Amino acid sequence: MISVGTVAAIAGIVFIAAALQRAVGFGFALLAVPLMAFVVPTKSAVVIVFLNGTVTCAWIALRLRRRIEWPTTRRLGLGAIVGAPIGVIILSVISATTLRLALGVTTCLAAVWIVVSSRLVRPEPVVPHRSTTFAMGFASGVINTSLATNGPPLVYELRRTGFHDDRFRATISAVFLLSNLIGLPLLALAGLISAFDLGLAASSLVPCVAGIVVGSRISSRMEPSHFAWAVDILLMVTGLLTISKAI
């Protein structure tokens, strides 16, 4: 039986994570999974985040659908679909610890590169190439199925090519939604979605929507420069947390 304390804790975590996701464009899993792991088993945390994250991404993508950059979304999404099964194979060969360490170091280097190149060396965004965009989507698909962390390659590609504000939020949410819609059936087929997980996800749906509303208000008050710094700092934090899990 699910306790009231567990329901309250999960609801609070989902509320904050949804607000962060709506305000910045990513970070739901980054914040929610580690915190939920203190309350429920890690497997349940991943499933709950997948379910609520899907709701959050669908909401954002629908609300900001006019700002979605569809050619970029298609290339990133196709890459994610192709990379997803590769991630399963890699996970069976390479340890999760090694993968996390490699991802963490790469993410930190990417964050530093973005900060330096966009503010000190080359203020103008680079011109996107189809092959590079597909490659970043492929990388996100690989680490989504191997580590359940697909944000860094997507953030890197969108930031370096000049995406910001609602254009960034809308496009990355559309790709996240596609990745989640691929991942959820895989979780179900693997028998990893339990009634316990569904119950907690359902109980946190209202806080999830409330978090989206609060995050929307925050995003409407963010200056472009503040948004850029928030994304870059969050990307760096993602890398550092990933490294800490691997050490």
C-alpha positions in Angstrom: 0.0 0.0 0.0 1.3 3.5 -0.9 1.8 5.7 2.2 0.6 9.3 2.4 4.2 10.4 3.0 5.4 8.7 -0.2 2.7 10.2 -2.3 3.4 13.7 -0.8 7.2 13.4 -1.4 6.7 12.2 -5.0 4.2 14.9 -5.7 6.6 17.6 -4.4 9.5 16.3 -6.5 7.4 16.1 -9.6 6.1 19.6 -9.1 9.6 21.1 -8.8 10.9 19.0 -11.7 8.0 20.0 -14.0 8.5 23.7 -13.2 12.2 23.3 -14.1 11.5 21.5 -17.3 8.9 24.1 -18.4 11.1 27.1 -17.5 14.4 25.9 -19.0 13.4 23.1 -21.4 15.1 20.1 -19.8 16.2 18.8 -16.4 13.1 16.8 -15.3 14.9 13.5 -15.0 18.1 15.1 -13.8 16.3 16.5 -10.7 13.6 13.9 -10.2 15.4 10.5 -10.5 18.1 11.1 -7.8 15.5 12.6 -5.4 12.9 10.0 -5.9 15.5 7.3 -5.3 15.5 8.3 -1.7 11.7 7.5 -1.5 11.1 4.7 -3.9 13.2 2.0 -5.7 15.3 3.4 -8.5 13.3 1.3 -11.1 10.1 2.9 -9.9 11.7 6.4 -10.0 12.7 5.9 -13.6 9.2 4.7 -14.6 7.5 7.5 -12.7 9.8 10.1 -14.4 9.1 8.5 -17.8 5.4 8.8 -17.3 5.3 12.3 -15.8 8.0 13.4 -18.2 5.9 12.3 -21.1 3.0 14.5 -19.8 5.3 17.5 -19.3 7.0 17.2 -22.8 3.6 16.7 -24.5 2.2 19.7 -22.8 5.1 21.9 -23.7 5.4 20.7 -27.3 1.6 21.2 -27.8 1.6 24.7 -26.2 4.7 25.8 -28.2 4.0 23.8 -31.3 4.4 26.9 -33.5 7.9 27.4 -32.3 9.0 23.8 -33.0 11.8 23.6 -35.6 10.5 20.5 -37.5 13.5 19.8 -39.7 15.8 19.7 -36.7 13.3 17.7 -34.7 13.0 15.1 -37.4 16.8 14.7 -37.7 17.3 14.5 -34.0 14.3 12.2 -33.6 15.4 9.8 -36.4 18.9 9.7 -34.8 17.3 8.8 -31.4 15.3 6.0 -32.9 18.3 4.5 -34.7 20.5 4.9 -31.6 18.0 3.4 -29.1 18.7 -0.3 -29.8 22.5 0.4 -30.0 22.3 1.6 -26.4 20.9 -1.7 -25.3 23.7 -3.5 -26.9 26.4 -1.2 -25.5 24.9 -1.5 -22.0 25.3 -5.3 -22.2 29.0 -5.0 -23.2 30.2 -1.9 -21.2 29.5 -1.3 -17.6 27.1 1.5 -16.6 29.9 3.1 -14.5 32.2 3.5 -17.5 29.4 4.9 -19.6 28.4 7.4 -16.9 32.0 8.6 -16.5 32.4 9.0 -20.3 29.1 10.8 -20.5 29.9 13.1 -17.5 33.3 14.2 -18.8 32.0 14.7 -22.4 29.0 16.8 -21.1 31.2 19.0 -18.9 33.6 19.6 -21.8 30.6 20.4 -24.1 29.3 22.9 -21.5 32.7 24.6 -21.2 33.0 24.7 -25.0 29.5 26.3 -25.3 30.2 28.9 -22.6 33.6 29.9 -24.1 32.6 29.8 -27.8 29.3 31.6 -27.4 30.5 34.4 -25.1 34.3 34.8 -25.7 35.4 33.4 -29.0 32.5 33.2 -31.5 29.3 34.9 -30.5 27.5 33.9 -33.7 25.9 30.4 -33.7 27.3 27.7 -36.0 25.4 26.6 -39.1 23.8 23.2 -38.4 24.7 20.2 -40.6 22.3 17.4 -41.2 24.9 14.8 -40.4 25.9 16.4 -37.1 22.3 16.9 -36.0 21.5 13.3 -36.8 24.7 12.2 -34.9 23.6 14.1 -31.8 20.2 12.6 -32.0 21.8 9.2 -32.4 24.0 9.8 -29.3 20.9 10.8 -27.3 19.1 7.6 -28.3 22.1 5.5 -27.3 22.4 7.0 -23.8 18.7 7.1 -23.3 18.4 3.3 -23.4 21.7 2.7 -21.7 21.7 5.4 -19.0 18.2 7.0 -19.2 19.9 10.4 -19.7 19.3 11.7 -23.2 19.4 15.4 -22.6 23.1 16.5 -23.0 23.6 15.8 -26.7 20.3 17.5 -27.6 21.2 20.5 -25.5 24.6 20.7 -27.0 23.3 20.6 -30.6 20.5 23.2 -30.0 22.7 25.6 -28.0 25.6 25.6 -30.5 23.3 26.2 -33.4 21.6 29.2 -31.8 18.4 27.8 -30.4 17.1 29.8 -27.4 13.9 30.6 -25.4 10.7 29.0 -26.7 12.3 27.8 -29.9 14.7 25.8 -27.7 12.0 24.6 -25.3 9.6 23.6 -28.0 12.1 21.7 -30.2 13.8 19.8 -27.4 10.4 18.9 -25.8 9.2 17.4 -29.1 12.4 15.2 -29.3 12.0 14.2 -25.7 8.4 13.3 -26.3 9.3 11.0 -29.2 12.1 9.4 -27.1 9.6 8.7 -24.3 7.0 7.3 -26.6 9.7 4.9 -27.8 10.9 4.1 -24.3 7.5 3.5 -22.6 6.6 0.5 -24.7 10.0 -1.0 -24.1 9.5 -0.6 -20.3 6.1 -2.2 -20.5 7.3 -5.1 -22.7 10.1 -5.7 -20.1 7.5 -5.9 -17.4 9.1 -2.9 -15.5 5.9 -0.9 -15.1 4.0 -2.0 -12.0 0.6 -1.0 -10.5 2.7 0.8 -7.7 4.4 2.9 -10.3 1.2 3.8 -12.1 -0.5 4.7 -8.8 2.3 7.1 -7.9 2.5 8.6 -11.4 -1.3 9.1 -11.4 -1.3 10.7 -7.9 1.4 13.2 -9.0 -0.3 14.2 -12.2 -2.0 17.3 -10.7 1.3 18.5 -9.1 2.9 17.9 -12.5 0.5 20.2 -14.3 0.8 22.8 -11.5 4.6 22.7 -11.9 4.2 23.3 -15.6 2.0 26.3 -15.0 4.5 27.8 -12.5 7.4 27.1 -14.9 5.5 28.8 -17.6 5.3 32.0 -15.5 9.0 31.7 -14.7 9.9 31.3 -18.4 7.9 34.3 -19.4 10.0 36.5 -17.0 13.4 35.2 -18.1 15.6 37.4 -20.1 17.4 35.8 -23.1 20.8 36.1 -21.4 19.4 34.6 -18.2 17.9 31.7 -20.1 21.2 31.0 -21.9 23.1 30.9 -18.6 20.5 28.7 -17.0 20.8 26.2 -19.7 24.6 26.2 -19.8 24.9 25.9 -16.0 22.3 23.1 -15.9 24.2 21.3 -18.6 27.4 21.6 -16.5 25.6 20.3 -13.4 24.3 17.4 -15.4 27.9 16.4 -16.3 29.2 16.8 -12.7 26.3 14.8 -11.2 26.9 12.1 -13.8 30.6 11.9 -13.0 29.8 11.8 -9.2 27.6 8.7 -9.8 30.4 7.0 -11.7 33.1 7.6 -9.1 
